Amino acid sequence: MTENQTSVTEFTLLGFSLSPKIQIFLCSLFSLFYAFTLLGNGVILELICLDSKLHTPMYFFLSHLAVVDISYASNNVPKMLANFLSKGKTIFFASCIMQTFLYMAFAHTECLLLVVMSYDRYVAICHPLQYFAMMSWRICITLTVTSWACGCILALVHVVLLLRLPFCGPHEINHFFCEILSVLKLACADTTLNQVVIFAACVFILVGPLCLVLVSYTCILVAILRIQSREGRTKAFSTCSSHLCVVGLFFGSAIVMYMAPRSSHPEEQQKILSLFYSLFNPMLNPLIYSLRNSEVKGALRRTLWKQTSR
């Protein structure tokens, strides 16, 4: 097994089977999307750092979500863009394993951060008088560090189980990055344990958190309907609806990708799903939070005013 594995020095990423002209067009389009992803999440981070009114637990978690989105997209997209323009679409074995690890770590961390953000909104709306006691900075930091740590540990488990497998060719990954299920197809040994662990991780990191989010927002909806002032209900709905949009986009695509029967999704469709939560979701997150959040729009106006008044 060790000899077979160490003999693998690189893989070939097949990517999308398209004509050269379409690949150049997609490279330009996705480069634009990637630039918007970096710009949008970068602006969110800068606003949270510069505007003191955004120095609250909610925006502390949002800043970490922006970091995850930037890292998530940067792990997968640049290699995909390079492969659109090159004939040799190879990736070294070590780089492939590292890409798999980072992709899993960022994905798991984002799932857990979304749950933490839903808990923050639940406390803010359902227990407003105890909010700063229940969401102290110590608790916020603990929840954030736990999310990152659990995400990295789960990703490490997947990678360790992956490295025990022999790869004896052909070394062609039918994907645009080293997605774990596509890499597993190249193993010439039983991958049942890997599949079981992936499914168990999906239950723990997707189904469980999604249920917690739905319970939180059910309680939030009941609390919002009890708010007497129209302005208070509008503000609560605006903040929570933006978070629900992000949750729906991320969890929906991930569950379809990893928990639906394999036969119901052809490989090309799986690539499109992966593209959705690797590029489109990180790009849409800052738009959703900025367009539907009056506090973020207010912070942007104040920052622009400070810059122009200098």
matplotlib code that plots the C-alpha trace (Angstrom):
import matplotlib.pyplot as plt

x = [0.0, 2.8, 4.7, 1.6, 0.7, 4.2, 4.4, 1.7, 3.3, 0.5, -3.1, -4.8, -7.8, -10.2, -12.4, -15.2, -15.3, -15.9, -14.5, -11.5, -13.6, -16.1, -13.3, -11.8, -15.2, -15.8, -12.3, -13.1, -16.5, -15.3, -12.3, -14.8, -16.9, -13.8, -12.8, -16.3, -15.9, -12.6, -13.9, -17.3, -16.0, -13.0, -15.4, -17.4, -14.2, -13.0, -16.4, -16.5, -13.0, -13.5, -17.0, -17.4, -21.1, -20.4, -18.3, -21.0, -21.1, -23.2, -20.7, -17.8, -19.2, -19.9, -16.2, -15.2, -17.7, -16.1, -12.7, -13.9, -15.6, -12.4, -10.3, -12.8, -12.9, -9.1, -8.5, -10.4, -10.9, -7.4, -6.4, -9.6, -8.9, -5.4, -6.6, -9.0, -6.0, -3.4, -3.2, -1.4, -4.0, -1.9, -1.7, 1.0, -0.2, 0.8, -1.0, -4.1, -4.3, -3.7, -6.5, -8.8, -8.0, -8.5, -11.7, -13.2, -11.9, -13.4, -16.7, -17.1, -16.2, -18.7, -21.5, -20.7, -20.4, -23.8, -25.2, -23.5, -24.9, -28.4, -27.9, -26.8, -29.9, -32.1, -30.6, -30.8, -34.5, -35.9, -33.8, -32.8, -32.3, -29.8, -28.1, -24.8, -24.6, -25.3, -23.2, -20.2, -16.9, -15.5, -18.4, -18.2, -14.5, -15.0, -17.7, -15.6, -12.5, -14.5, -16.0, -12.6, -11.1, -13.9, -13.8, -10.0, -10.2, -13.0, -11.1, -7.9, -9.9, -11.0, -7.5, -5.9, -8.4, -7.7, -3.9, -4.2, -5.6, -3.4, -3.8, -2.8, -4.2, -5.6, -4.7, -7.4, -9.8, -13.0, -13.5, -12.0, -10.4, -9.5, -13.0, -12.9, -15.5, -13.8, -10.4, -11.8, -12.9, -9.2, -8.4, -7.9, -9.0, -12.2, -13.4, -16.4, -14.9, -14.3, -17.8, -19.3, -17.2, -18.2, -21.9, -21.6, -19.8, -22.6, -25.2, -23.1, -22.1, -25.1, -28.3, -27.7, -26.7, -29.6, -32.1, -30.7, -30.9, -34.6, -35.5, -33.8, -35.6, -38.9, -38.5, -37.3, -40.4, -42.7, -40.8, -40.9, -44.7, -45.0, -43.1, -45.5, -43.7, -43.6, -40.1, -38.8, -40.5, -39.0, -35.5, -35.7, -37.1, -34.4, -31.5, -32.8, -34.0, -30.5, -29.0, -31.7, -30.8, -27.2, -28.2, -30.5, -28.0, -25.1, -26.9, -29.2, -26.4, -24.2, -26.9, -27.9, -24.2, -23.2, -26.4, -28.5, -28.0, -24.9, -26.8, -29.2, -26.4, -24.2, -20.6, -21.1, -24.0, -21.9, -19.3, -21.9, -23.1, -19.5, -19.0, -22.1, -20.8, -17.2, -17.7, -21.2, -22.1, -19.0, -19.8, -23.4, -22.9, -21.7, -24.3, -27.1, -25.8, -25.2, -28.3, -30.7, -28.9, -29.5, -26.6, -24.1, -25.4, -25.2, -21.6, -20.7, -22.2, -20.4, -17.1, -17.4, -18.4, -15.2, -13.1, -14.6, -14.5, -10.7]
y = [0.0, 2.4, 1.8, 2.3, 5.5, 7.1, 6.4, 8.9, 12.3, 14.2, 14.1, 15.5, 17.7, 17.1, 20.1, 21.0, 19.3, 22.4, 24.0, 26.4, 29.5, 28.6, 27.9, 31.3, 33.0, 31.1, 32.0, 35.7, 35.4, 33.4, 35.7, 38.6, 36.6, 35.8, 39.5, 40.4, 37.8, 39.2, 42.8, 42.2, 40.2, 42.6, 45.5, 43.7, 43.1, 46.7, 48.1, 45.9, 46.9, 50.7, 51.3, 51.1, 50.6, 47.2, 46.1, 43.7, 39.9, 39.6, 41.4, 39.7, 36.4, 37.9, 39.0, 35.4, 34.2, 36.7, 35.3, 31.8, 32.8, 34.5, 31.5, 29.0, 30.6, 31.2, 27.6, 26.3, 29.1, 30.2, 26.6, 26.3, 29.6, 28.5, 25.2, 27.0, 28.5, 25.7, 22.3, 20.6, 20.5, 18.7, 19.2, 17.7, 14.9, 17.0, 20.1, 18.0, 16.6, 20.1, 21.5, 18.8, 19.5, 23.3, 22.9, 20.5, 22.7, 25.9, 24.2, 22.6, 25.9, 27.8, 25.4, 25.8, 29.6, 29.8, 27.9, 30.3, 33.2, 31.8, 31.3, 35.0, 36.2, 33.9, 35.4, 39.0, 38.7, 36.2, 37.3, 40.9, 41.9, 39.0, 39.5, 41.0, 38.5, 35.5, 36.7, 38.2, 38.6, 35.6, 33.4, 34.8, 34.1, 30.6, 29.8, 31.1, 29.2, 26.0, 26.4, 26.7, 23.9, 21.5, 22.3, 21.7, 18.5, 17.0, 17.9, 16.2, 13.0, 12.9, 13.5, 10.9, 8.3, 9.4, 9.0, 5.4, 4.4, 3.3, 5.1, 3.0, 4.9, 6.3, 9.5, 11.7, 13.6, 14.3, 17.7, 21.2, 20.8, 18.0, 17.3, 14.4, 12.2, 12.6, 11.7, 8.7, 7.3, 6.9, 4.6, 1.0, -0.2, -0.4, 3.1, 2.0, 3.5, 6.8, 6.9, 6.1, 8.8, 11.3, 10.5, 10.6, 14.0, 15.3, 14.3, 16.0, 19.1, 19.6, 17.9, 18.6, 22.3, 22.8, 21.5, 23.8, 26.7, 25.9, 25.6, 28.9, 30.7, 29.1, 30.7, 33.9, 34.1, 33.6, 36.4, 38.7, 38.4, 39.5, 42.7, 45.6, 48.3, 48.0, 49.4, 46.7, 43.9, 45.3, 45.5, 42.0, 40.5, 42.3, 41.0, 37.4, 37.1, 37.9, 35.2, 32.7, 33.3, 32.5, 29.4, 28.2, 28.7, 27.0, 24.1, 23.4, 22.9, 21.0, 18.6, 17.9, 17.4, 15.0, 13.4, 12.8, 9.4, 9.5, 8.1, 11.0, 13.5, 13.1, 14.2, 17.4, 18.3, 17.6, 20.1, 22.8, 22.2, 22.4, 25.6, 27.0, 26.8, 27.3, 30.6, 31.8, 31.4, 33.4, 36.0, 36.3, 36.4, 40.0, 41.2, 39.6, 41.0, 44.5, 44.9, 43.6, 45.1, 48.7, 48.8, 47.6, 50.2, 52.9, 51.9, 52.0, 55.5, 56.8, 55.3, 56.8, 60.2, 60.1, 59.3, 62.1, 64.7, 64.4]
z = [0.0, 0.9, -2.3, -4.4, -2.6, -2.7, -6.4, -7.0, -7.6, -9.3, -10.4, -13.5, -12.9, -15.8, -15.0, -17.4, -20.8, -23.0, -26.1, -25.7, -26.5, -23.8, -21.4, -22.0, -21.6, -18.3, -17.1, -17.6, -16.0, -13.0, -12.6, -12.3, -9.8, -7.8, -7.8, -6.5, -3.8, -2.6, -2.9, -1.2, 1.7, 2.1, 2.3, 5.0, 7.0, 6.6, 7.7, 10.8, 11.7, 11.1, 12.3, 16.1, 15.8, 14.2, 17.1, 18.3, 18.6, 15.4, 13.3, 15.0, 13.7, 10.3, 10.1, 10.6, 8.0, 5.5, 6.3, 5.7, 2.4, 1.1, 2.1, 0.8, -2.7, -2.8, -2.1, -5.1, -7.7, -8.7, -9.7, -11.7, -13.5, -14.3, -15.7, -18.0, -19.8, -19.6, -21.3, -18.5, -15.7, -13.2, -9.5, -7.2, -4.8, -1.7, -3.1, -3.8, -0.3, 1.2, -1.1, 0.1, 3.8, 3.5, 1.5, 4.1, 7.0, 5.6, 4.7, 8.2, 9.9, 7.9, 8.9, 12.5, 12.3, 10.7, 13.7, 16.1, 14.2, 14.4, 18.2, 18.4, 16.7, 18.9, 22.1, 20.7, 19.8, 22.3, 25.3, 24.7, 28.3, 28.9, 25.5, 26.7, 29.5, 27.4, 24.4, 26.3, 24.3, 26.2, 25.0, 21.5, 21.2, 22.7, 20.2, 17.3, 18.3, 18.8, 15.3, 13.7, 15.8, 15.1, 11.4, 11.2, 13.3, 11.1, 8.0, 9.4, 10.1, 6.4, 5.2, 7.4, 6.3, 2.7, 3.0, 4.1, 0.7, -2.3, -5.6, -8.5, -11.5, -13.6, -11.8, -13.4, -11.1, -12.8, -11.1, -11.2, -7.7, -5.4, -4.1, -1.6, -3.3, -6.6, -5.1, -3.4, -6.8, -7.7, -4.8, -5.6, -2.2, -0.2, 0.7, 2.8, 6.0, 4.2, 2.9, 6.3, 8.0, 5.3, 5.8, 9.6, 9.3, 7.1, 9.7, 12.4, 10.4, 8.1, 9.4, 13.0, 12.6, 10.1, 12.6, 15.3, 12.9, 12.1, 15.8, 16.5, 13.8, 14.7, 18.2, 16.6, 14.3, 17.2, 19.2, 16.2, 15.8, 19.4, 18.9, 19.1, 17.0, 13.3, 13.1, 15.5, 13.5, 10.2, 11.7, 13.1, 9.9, 7.8, 9.9, 10.2, 6.6, 5.3, 7.5, 6.4, 2.8, 3.5, 5.4, 2.7, -0.1, 1.8, 3.5, 0.6, -2.0, 0.5, 1.5, -2.2, -3.0, -0.1, 1.2, -2.0, -3.7, -6.0, -9.0, -9.0, -9.8, -12.8, -12.5, -14.5, -12.2, -9.1, -10.5, -10.9, -7.3, -6.1, -8.1, -6.5, -2.9, -3.8, -5.8, -6.0, -2.3, -1.1, -3.7, -2.7, 1.1, 1.3, -1.1, 0.9, 4.2, 2.8, 0.7, 3.4, 6.4, 7.3, 9.8, 7.2, 4.7, 7.3, 8.2, 4.5, 4.1, 7.2, 6.0, 2.6, 4.1, 6.3, 3.2, 1.1, 3.9, 4.4]

ax = plt.figure().add_subplot(projection="3d")
ax.plot(x, y, z, "-o")
ax.set_aspect("equal")
plt.show()
